[in-house]
Amino acid sequence: MDTTGLMVGDWVITLDNVLKKVTRRDFEDNDFERYFPIPLTLEILERNGFEIYKQDFTSNTVYKFGSLDYMEYEEYHKYFNIGCMKTYKHFGREITYIHSLMRIRYVHELQHALKLCGIDKTIEP
């Protein structure tokens, strides 16, 4: 696994199919070829408190969590978009505008995105 995207506290899976949190010692040993990223799933999101929020104009599932506005599961490509959702009135109609910030496929990427958004949330795979 490429170590440039990992930080202490990130969840990975080992060759032996064991879930493991990355520690400082892992960086000292430089033993990352035995680790693989954990794919982010809808079940992991729901287990960690993300709530479903559906939109009328899309068949994709949209999640909300705390101050995180928007997280959409893109069914076709199997990734999550994380971003901001803004609703405003336009000629008497409510319009929802979505600004996608990043694509997420793995648990450790979600951990990083939440930290960047200032959300102190421990994600359990």
DRENMI-121246 format. One record per residue (C-alpha): chain; residue number from 1; residue in three letters; x negated, y, z. Coordinates in steps of 0.05 Angstrom, whole numbers, plus 5000, padded with zeros to 4 digits. Example, Ala and Ser with C-alpha at 12.3 -4.5 7.8 and 13.67 -1.06 7.14 Angstrom:
<nodes>
<node mol="A" seq="1" type="ala" X="4754" Y="4910" Z="5156"/>
<node mol="A" seq="2" type="ser" X="4727" Y="4979" Z="5143"/>
</nodes>
This chain:
<nodes>
<node mol="A" seq="1" type="met" X="5000" Y="5000" Z="5000"/>
<node mol="A" seq="2" type="asp" X="4976" Y="5070" Z="4985"/>
<node mol="A" seq="3" type="thr" X="4958" Y="5102" Z="5052"/>
<node mol="A" seq="4" type="thr" X="4965" Y="5174" Z="5029"/>
<node mol="A" seq="5" type="gly" X="5039" Y="5172" Z="5043"/>
<node mol="A" seq="6" type="leu" X="5035" Y="5140" Z="5112"/>
<node mol="A" seq="7" type="met" X="5033" Y="5173" Z="5181"/>
<node mol="A" seq="8" type="val" X="5029" Y="5145" Z="5251"/>
<node mol="A" seq="9" type="gly" X="5098" Y="5121" Z="5271"/>
<node mol="A" seq="10" type="asp" X="5121" Y="5102" Z="5201"/>
<node mol="A" seq="11" type="trp" X="5156" Y="5035" Z="5192"/>
<node mol="A" seq="12" type="val" X="5126" Y="4984" Z="5144"/>
<node mol="A" seq="13" type="ile" X="5133" Y="4909" Z="5132"/>
<node mol="A" seq="14" type="thr" X="5074" Y="4861" Z="5134"/>
<node mol="A" seq="15" type="leu" X="5056" Y="4802" Z="5088"/>
<node mol="A" seq="16" type="asp" X="5085" Y="4758" Z="5143"/>
<node mol="A" seq="17" type="asn" X="5153" Y="4794" Z="5137"/>
<node mol="A" seq="18" type="val" X="5145" Y="4828" Z="5204"/>
<node mol="A" seq="19" type="leu" X="5169" Y="4900" Z="5216"/>
<node mol="A" seq="20" type="lys" X="5113" Y="4943" Z="5244"/>
<node mol="A" seq="21" type="lys" X="5102" Y="5015" Z="5264"/>
<node mol="A" seq="22" type="val" X="5038" Y="5045" Z="5237"/>
<node mol="A" seq="23" type="thr" X="4989" Y="5063" Z="5293"/>
<node mol="A" seq="24" type="arg" X="4925" Y="5103" Z="5295"/>
<node mol="A" seq="25" type="arg" X="4887" Y="5037" Z="5300"/>
<node mol="A" seq="26" type="asp" X="4914" Y="5017" Z="5231"/>
<node mol="A" seq="27" type="phe" X="4879" Y="5077" Z="5200"/>
<node mol="A" seq="28" type="glu" X="4814" Y="5059" Z="5236"/>
<node mol="A" seq="29" type="asp" X="4818" Y="4987" Z="5211"/>
<node mol="A" seq="30" type="asn" X="4840" Y="5009" Z="5141"/>
<node mol="A" seq="31" type="asp" X="4880" Y="4944" Z="5134"/>
<node mol="A" seq="32" type="phe" X="4936" Y="4972" Z="5091"/>
<node mol="A" seq="33" type="glu" X="4935" Y="4921" Z="5035"/>
<node mol="A" seq="34" type="arg" X="4976" Y="4876" Z="5081"/>
<node mol="A" seq="35" type="tyr" X="5032" Y="4928" Z="5089"/>
<node mol="A" seq="36" type="phe" X="5090" Y="4945" Z="5044"/>
<node mol="A" seq="37" type="pro" X="5143" Y="4999" Z="5047"/>
<node mol="A" seq="38" type="ile" X="5213" Y="4981" Z="5072"/>
<node mol="A" seq="39" type="pro" X="5267" Y="4996" Z="5021"/>
<node mol="A" seq="40" type="leu" X="5319" Y="5044" Z="5048"/>
<node mol="A" seq="41" type="thr" X="5389" Y="5014" Z="5047"/>
<node mol="A" seq="42" type="leu" X="5459" Y="5038" Z="5061"/>
<node mol="A" seq="43" type="glu" X="5461" Y="4993" Z="5122"/>
<node mol="A" seq="44" type="ile" X="5398" Y="5025" Z="5152"/>
<node mol="A" seq="45" type="leu" X="5429" Y="5094" Z="5143"/>
<node mol="A" seq="46" type="glu" X="5495" Y="5074" Z="5176"/>
<node mol="A" seq="47" type="arg" X="5459" Y="5038" Z="5234"/>
<node mol="A" seq="48" type="asn" X="5420" Y="5102" Z="5247"/>
<node mol="A" seq="49" type="gly" X="5481" Y="5148" Z="5253"/>
<node mol="A" seq="50" type="phe" X="5490" Y="5175" Z="5183"/>
<node mol="A" seq="51" type="glu" X="5563" Y="5186" Z="5168"/>
<node mol="A" seq="52" type="ile" X="5597" Y="5176" Z="5101"/>
<node mol="A" seq="53" type="tyr" X="5624" Y="5239" Z="5067"/>
<node mol="A" seq="54" type="lys" X="5655" Y="5227" Z="4999"/>
<node mol="A" seq="55" type="gln" X="5661" Y="5277" Z="4944"/>
<node mol="A" seq="56" type="asp" X="5717" Y="5280" Z="4892"/>
<node mol="A" seq="57" type="phe" X="5673" Y="5290" Z="4831"/>
<node mol="A" seq="58" type="thr" X="5625" Y="5231" Z="4840"/>
<node mol="A" seq="59" type="ser" X="5628" Y="5157" Z="4851"/>
<node mol="A" seq="60" type="asn" X="5562" Y="5159" Z="4890"/>
<node mol="A" seq="61" type="thr" X="5564" Y="5156" Z="4966"/>
<node mol="A" seq="62" type="val" X="5545" Y="5220" Z="5003"/>
<node mol="A" seq="63" type="tyr" X="5521" Y="5218" Z="5075"/>
<node mol="A" seq="64" type="lys" X="5514" Y="5273" Z="5127"/>
<node mol="A" seq="65" type="phe" X="5473" Y="5273" Z="5191"/>
<node mol="A" seq="66" type="gly" X="5467" Y="5330" Z="5241"/>
<node mol="A" seq="67" type="ser" X="5439" Y="5391" Z="5207"/>
<node mol="A" seq="68" type="leu" X="5420" Y="5351" Z="5145"/>
<node mol="A" seq="69" type="asp" X="5471" Y="5375" Z="5095"/>
<node mol="A" seq="70" type="tyr" X="5469" Y="5322" Z="5043"/>
<node mol="A" seq="71" type="met" X="5442" Y="5254" Z="5026"/>
<node mol="A" seq="72" type="glu" X="5469" Y="5218" Z="4965"/>
<node mol="A" seq="73" type="tyr" X="5459" Y="5146" Z="4945"/>
<node mol="A" seq="74" type="glu" X="5449" Y="5143" Z="4869"/>
<node mol="A" seq="75" type="glu" X="5478" Y="5075" Z="4853"/>
<node mol="A" seq="76" type="tyr" X="5449" Y="5066" Z="4783"/>
<node mol="A" seq="77" type="his" X="5376" Y="5082" Z="4799"/>
<node mol="A" seq="78" type="lys" X="5377" Y="5056" Z="4872"/>
<node mol="A" seq="79" type="tyr" X="5349" Y="5117" Z="4907"/>
<node mol="A" seq="80" type="phe" X="5374" Y="5172" Z="4954"/>
<node mol="A" seq="81" type="asn" X="5375" Y="5246" Z="4938"/>
<node mol="A" seq="82" type="ile" X="5367" Y="5290" Z="4999"/>
<node mol="A" seq="83" type="gly" X="5385" Y="5363" Z="4996"/>
<node mol="A" seq="84" type="cys" X="5431" Y="5421" Z="5012"/>
<node mol="A" seq="85" type="met" X="5505" Y="5427" Z="5000"/>
<node mol="A" seq="86" type="lys" X="5539" Y="5495" Z="4996"/>
<node mol="A" seq="87" type="thr" X="5614" Y="5507" Z="4988"/>
<node mol="A" seq="88" type="tyr" X="5641" Y="5574" Z="4965"/>
<node mol="A" seq="89" type="lys" X="5705" Y="5603" Z="4935"/>
<node mol="A" seq="90" type="his" X="5708" Y="5620" Z="4861"/>
<node mol="A" seq="91" type="phe" X="5773" Y="5650" Z="4835"/>
<node mol="A" seq="92" type="gly" X="5811" Y="5618" Z="4893"/>
<node mol="A" seq="93" type="arg" X="5781" Y="5549" Z="4883"/>
<node mol="A" seq="94" type="glu" X="5730" Y="5516" Z="4929"/>
<node mol="A" seq="95" type="ile" X="5667" Y="5497" Z="4892"/>
<node mol="A" seq="96" type="thr" X="5613" Y="5453" Z="4922"/>
<node mol="A" seq="97" type="tyr" X="5542" Y="5465" Z="4897"/>
<node mol="A" seq="98" type="ile" X="5489" Y="5413" Z="4910"/>
<node mol="A" seq="99" type="his" X="5414" Y="5428" Z="4909"/>
<node mol="A" seq="100" type="ser" X="5373" Y="5364" Z="4909"/>
<node mol="A" seq="101" type="leu" X="5306" Y="5371" Z="4944"/>
<node mol="A" seq="102" type="met" X="5274" Y="5302" Z="4939"/>
<node mol="A" seq="103" type="arg" X="5285" Y="5229" Z="4921"/>
<node mol="A" seq="104" type="ile" X="5276" Y="5176" Z="4975"/>
<node mol="A" seq="105" type="arg" X="5269" Y="5101" Z="4965"/>
<node mol="A" seq="106" type="tyr" X="5235" Y="5078" Z="5030"/>
<node mol="A" seq="107" type="val" X="5245" Y="5084" Z="5105"/>
<node mol="A" seq="108" type="his" X="5179" Y="5120" Z="5116"/>
<node mol="A" seq="109" type="glu" X="5199" Y="5172" Z="5064"/>
<node mol="A" seq="110" type="leu" X="5264" Y="5185" Z="5102"/>
<node mol="A" seq="111" type="gln" X="5223" Y="5192" Z="5167"/>
<node mol="A" seq="112" type="his" X="5180" Y="5245" Z="5133"/>
<node mol="A" seq="113" type="ala" X="5239" Y="5282" Z="5103"/>
<node mol="A" seq="114" type="leu" X="5274" Y="5287" Z="5170"/>
<node mol="A" seq="115" type="lys" X="5211" Y="5314" Z="5202"/>
<node mol="A" seq="116" type="leu" X="5204" Y="5366" Z="5146"/>
<node mol="A" seq="117" type="cys" X="5276" Y="5387" Z="5158"/>
<node mol="A" seq="118" type="gly" X="5261" Y="5396" Z="5233"/>
<node mol="A" seq="119" type="ile" X="5306" Y="5338" Z="5253"/>
<node mol="A" seq="120" type="asp" X="5279" Y="5298" Z="5312"/>
<node mol="A" seq="121" type="lys" X="5308" Y="5230" Z="5296"/>
<node mol="A" seq="122" type="thr" X="5277" Y="5162" Z="5306"/>
<node mol="A" seq="123" type="ile" X="5296" Y="5116" Z="5248"/>
<node mol="A" seq="124" type="glu" X="5300" Y="5041" Z="5263"/>
<node mol="A" seq="125" type="pro" X="5298" Y="4995" Z="5202"/>
</nodes>
